[in-house]
Each structure stands twice: as structure tokens, then as C-alpha cells.
Amino acid sequence: MALWSGRFTENVSEFTQRFGASLPVDKQLYAQDIAGSKAHARMLGEQGVISKEDVAAIRDGLDRIQERIEAGEFEFDINDEDIHMSIEKALIADIGDAGARLHTGRSRNDQVVTDTHLYAKQRCTDLMQANLALRQALVDLAKEHFDVILPGYTHMQHAQPVFLSHHLLAYVWMLSRDFKRLAAAREAADVNPLGSAALAGTTYPLDRRMTAEELGFSGVTANSLDAVSDRDFLLDLSYACSVSCVHLSRLAEEIVLWSTAEFGFITLSDAFSTGSSIMPQKKNPDFAELIRGKTGRVVGDLVALLVTLKALPLAYNKDLQEDKEGAIDAARTLEDCYTCMTGMVSSMTVNAQAMEQQVGKGYLAATDIADYLVKKGLPFRRAHEVVGHLVLLCEQRGGCRFEDLSLYDFKNECDLFEPDIVDQLDMRFIADARLTEGGTGRSAIREQLKLVEETLVEDGRRI
């Protein structure tokens, strides 16, 4: 019979026991459960609710259980239903009545959500560290290839030339925002629900501030009903993971494209590639594809939790047992994706010549030629039309480049063109001319790099 079975005359069936058990998932929270129990026991002792001898026995017994779990010597029994009952049963078997006093003044409702708060806080910190490592890898790559130029794209068509360093830093800023979301999720989890009991608090003189301090929480929850039913902090974590995975999927997609024969912009390390069982020549970007694919799973974890919480009445409901598996999966998946992406970025080879060859295709100087005319007094819409005619002329001549046109060809479209138009056709000059704050000009990128590195230092201090 279960530890809660006093008013029952028979046990649940084998199927319903298995169906209702959360142990296969929440046994991953054993360390948090033991920490919460040790803090609760110490507080009960300080408040005179249980004896100091019981406190010592409980804390020593919990230490032994943790050692057994971490040594792989603890046998989890599905009949225990959840990690809390599993540990409590083992504690009572070890130290007797003192173990049975541990649950004084608490419920599994506040116990499980305390475990989950502790878990979420730690996972947010882990993810913030992994996020920083990936951002640093991208910054290092940007600095290494600072002067490399490549086509910038819109609609997957050549648009304007940009520096590779600028392109890579765009992902750094995405990840910087992800870091803030993870930090916000950690802050949301940084509050102690222990002492809320089942839903209404307890008549025992609990010192919730004491357990909060021992467990490293910055404060306590203000409402017991909200405390045992709140999973917003897990939504925050799952959302942060989902958005970051979406960002990683965008980078992964570019890695997949850039590593193709059609692009040839990068070569992936063998450590982050796989072969084909039938085609000996293949070198597949499987790990980038996996990062792209796992994004759907993490987004699914978020949606599942949102739907689980929808329309739940106060306070605790068994539906909330479904809160942990998706959040645990989302955090683990994102951490793995961060680690994999960091390895790929750090080890791939940039083929600068292939990038720069592509800059010469697609009439990337078109906007700058129009700007040239605008600066000489021509309205932009008229300048746009003139350059459109020049593009058409190039296509009619078999796809020649602007550089292949004569000054006569330019003047034939608009007499404002002068010999200095040749200077406007150099791709590096065009990219470097974008000096506005946040632009792709190298002087602007240098300022951006300073800001990025300052942000990395500041974020590092927050971990």
C-alpha cells in the first residue's frame, strides 16, 4: 500500500499505478528533492517542531540515500509513484520514526514545485553558460575572418555585399537576447514555494525565509494557492528554449546551405559530419540538420505545457504532473544543441575565396549606383529606374557585370554619371561605406565588436 493509503481499503491496479506514476521522469530531480527535504528538516528543528536528534538522523539518512542514488545502488520502485515517496520510504526504512516526521508541515504539492523551481534555476544557469560559449565561438570566428566579404541575401537572392564578421555577429545578438530570456526564466524560478503545503499553508510555525535562504532562493511565494499551481516559470524556461532553438535552426540552415557544392562557403570538420552508406563521396551536415530538426520538438514541449495549464482551476491538479517531462527535455535538448553548434562553429573552415567570388554575381552594386545618382540630385525613384535599365542591359549582353559596361553605357542612361562611377563598383568599398551605427562597414563592425565583448563580460558576471 502507498504511504497515503490510510483511508483506502485496496491498492490501485498495476496498470493505474504505472499510468499515474511520475517516478520515471521526476527521479531526475532526486538531488533537488533531497536538498529541499534537508532544508525543511533543519527548519523544523529550529522551530521546535521536531527534535534536533531527528533532524540529524534525517539529514544523515538523506545523505546516504543520495550517495546510493549517485552510485547506482538505489532501486527505484514504480510502486513508489514519485521521487518524493521513493526517498521518504527509503528514509523511513533506514531511520524509522524520525523519517516519518520529515513530512510534517508540508505536502507533495509544495514539495514537488520546490524541486521544480530548484531544477529550473540550475538548468537556466547551465544554459546561460552554454549560450555564452557559443557566442564567444561566433565572436572568435568573426574576428578571425574580419575582412572576408560575401553576398548579403534577401529572399535568398543576392542583395548587397556584407562582411562575414557582420553576418556572424547577427547571430551573436540573437543569442544575446536568448540569454536575457534565460536569465528572466531563472529569476522567475528564484522564489521558494515550500511551506505552502497542499494549498492553504499550514498551522505549524514554519520559517519559510529560513528554507529559502538555505536553498538559495531570493524570496518566498506570496500566495499558497498560486505557489502550488504556478508553472509560469517553466513556461518561461520552455519559451526561452524554444526561441533559442529557432535561432539555432536559422544558423544551422545557413551552415547546411553554405556547406553544399553550390555555395562552398564553408567546409565542416569531419567530427561534425557523417558519410553515406551507399555514396562514398558524401560528407553530410547531419548535426546541423539535427539542430534544425530538434527545434520542432522543443517548440512542441512549450505548446504541450501551455495546453496542460489551460483552464486548470486552483489549486493543484494531477494534470500538473505533466509539467516536468517537456521542460526537462527542452532544456536538455537546447544545451546539447548549444554544445554541438559551438563545436561546429569552432572547427569549420571558412572558404573566403568562394564567398568573395559570389559577391561579383547578382548586381550587388545596384543600390549604390542609385545612391550615386541621388547624391547628384536625381530623385531616388528615377535613379532606381535608371539602374534597373542598366541591369537589363547587362542581362541582354549575356549577363555581363556592371564593371563590364563602358562610361558611355552609363551616360547613355543618365548624363549625371562621371568617370568616378568606377569607384562605386568595388564591393569592398560598397560594404565599407555602410558606416551607420550597426552597419556592415568595418569601422562600424569594430564598434559593434566592442559592444559585443562588453556584453559578454557583463553576462558572464550574471552567472
Beta strands, then each sheet from edge to edge (+ up, - down):
strand 1: 149-154
strand 2: 157-163
strand 3: 266-267
strand 4: 349-350
sheet 1: 1+ 2-
sheet 2: 3+ 4-
end
